[in-house]
Amino acid sequence: MADIIQLLPDSVANQIAAGEVVQRPASAVKELMENALDAGAKSIKLIVKDAGKTLIQVIDNGCGMSETDARMSFERHATSKIRKADDLFAIKTMGFRGEALASIAAIAQVELKTRRIGDEIGVKLEVEGSEVKLQEACSTPEGTSFSVKNLFYNVPARRNFLKTDSVELRHIIDEFQRVAIPNPDVAFSFHHNGSEIFNLPAGNLKQRLMGIFGNSYNTRLVPVEEDTDIVKIKGFVIKPEFAKKTRGEQFFFLNKRFIKNSYLHHAVQSAFEQLLPSDSFASYFLMLDVNPKTIDINIHPTKTEVKFEDEKAIYAFLRSTVKKSLGQFNIAPSLDFDQEAHLYNMPLKPLDGIIKQPTIKVDPSYNPFKSEGMKAEKLQTERELSNKANWDKLYERHSNDQFDLNIPKEENVIQQSINSDWDNDRHESNKKATYQLHNKYILSHIKTGFMVIDQQGAHERILYERMLENFEKHKAATQQELFPKTIELNAADFALVKELKDDIQAIGFDISEFGKNTFVIHGVPADTIDHDSVSLLEGLIENYKQNMIELKSNKRENLARSMAYNMAIKEGKVLSQDEMNNIIDELFACKMPYATPNGKPTITTFSIDDLDKRFKK
């Protein structure tokens, strides 16, 4: 029988490797930009067309390559970063595997122009499907220019699985930010389809964050810095009042490499304990610098997963450092005993300059327990005697072993409602009397007992189905703003709103682009006149991103769900009798009245039999 095991051709092996290294255009952007950093570049330019499907070009002013190095760079496992196995435990460069360029060249048409510093002439290579098509001398600036054209041209299945240009562009923006943030001393620029997305000059970390996320971050950032033998921590956290409900702006950089680590994230989140709402997440940009010998980054081709030698110690340092910074900048309460002692010992100087002992007039005949005239009569009113008797009964019942501590508080409210002319309201009006409990729930009785409605959840369901109907009929009403407002977004959110612009306008918004990363709000849905238009659109974007992570719904369902959450009446809102009745009527006119868009119940009922059992009848 003939031998059946064969060595795969390099082109096939490279395509297999590309499946892990280059998952989408953003993966190629990451690899090329990291190579530019390893080459010592101080200026890196990224040019993208059609979200990377047509062109990805990275131009740097690094050290460049010789003709031999340029040809060798496209071979598998060819690298200048390491020489022997021990070098894996002292990696200080971004790349080291030697797989990226070979993988990219296997699934795209690549053009490389490079010239070393000091050389008079450079070299040009064209590689297509792992095959070198052209190699010649050329005139080019010092540094390197990589052009990746027609990504996945020979892997149609992978190309067909790519998302829309807006989605792929957001992934590219994410990778660009992950490289640009930890390298503020390097100038970066990013252009997409001829439009400038970022232009980031060299500076410090705070300037880099403001350049990426907007000037408003100048007042949101709290500096964090600590230097220990195990880890050096530097960066910023966002003030708790600006916390978001999505995990978007959470960046850990280990030796300038972006990483994901849920354990360290928990350290930061716990440092914000009691400062954040339960449904919000801390935002941070933290740089960790450790000895390369104490970590292992050779776990996954993306290099975002890292193993630490002493993870618990880093956790403790990170948590205490963030907590200390929040206290130093008066974000978290702190005690300064020296300052308090100083305040207590501070002498009070009177206006006339003469310090006198204070005098207090005391009436020796005053008895606070003795009342005269009307006060004595008032003490004995029927109301106070009744209250005293009720308190006595309460304590007697509390001492009874058969007292059920699980009796819901709502029963007491219902009893008070019955005493306030419940029957009269029912007979005098065609509508049933409704009552609001703790400005949170609506109570209304039914034939078999009574029902409790969550006012926020019910209103969300009503608005959600109304939004979906507007999408189908394209007839959402818009209220024009008297004075249009502008909203400035970061690049990723701006790209998201551009993608959703038609659907956002279908639910009643009237928005238009206004310069770089800015929209003008000309009108809002007619039902949202009482809402701030900027806050409403920001909340819509945040909830949409959160739903993208948690739910698998289409764009319109996601928008309807997000808009309903932001427009719905919240807990604590006092409702009139007509408003409660309208909510009940509209809720039962819905296709699915018994659950919120997120699947939580909107209605619960209590039957007379349940109440009889409670009272042991």
Secondary structure, DSSP 8 states (H G I E B T S, - for coil): ---------HHHHHHHHHHHH-SSHHHHHHHHHHHHHHTT-SEEEEEEEGGGTSEEEEEE-S----HHHHHHTTSTT--SS-SSGGGGGS--SS--SS-HHHHHHHSSEEEEEEE-TT-S-EEEEEEETTEEEEEEEE---SEEEEEEESTTTT-HHHHHT---HHHHHHHHHHHHHHHHTT-TTSEEEEEETTEEEEEE-S--HHHHHHHHH-GGGGTTEEEEEEE-SS-EEEEEEE-GGG-BSSS-SEEEEETTEEE--HHHHHHHHHHTTTTS-TT-B--EEEEEE--GGGEE-TTSTT----EESSHHHHHHHHHHHHHHHHHHTTSS----HHHHHHHHT-----TTS----------TT--TT---THHHHHHT-HHHHHHHHHHHHHHHHHH-TT--TT--THHHHHHHHHHTTHHHHHHHSSS--EEEETTTEEEEEETTEEEEEEHHHHHHHHHHHHHHHHHHHT---EEEEEEEEEEE--HHHHHHHHHHHHHHHHTT-EEEE-STTEEEEEEEEGGGTTS-HHHHHHHHHHHHHHHHHH----HHHHHHHHHHHHHS--TT----HHHHHHHHHHHHTSSSTTB-TTS-B-EEEEEHHHHHHHTT-
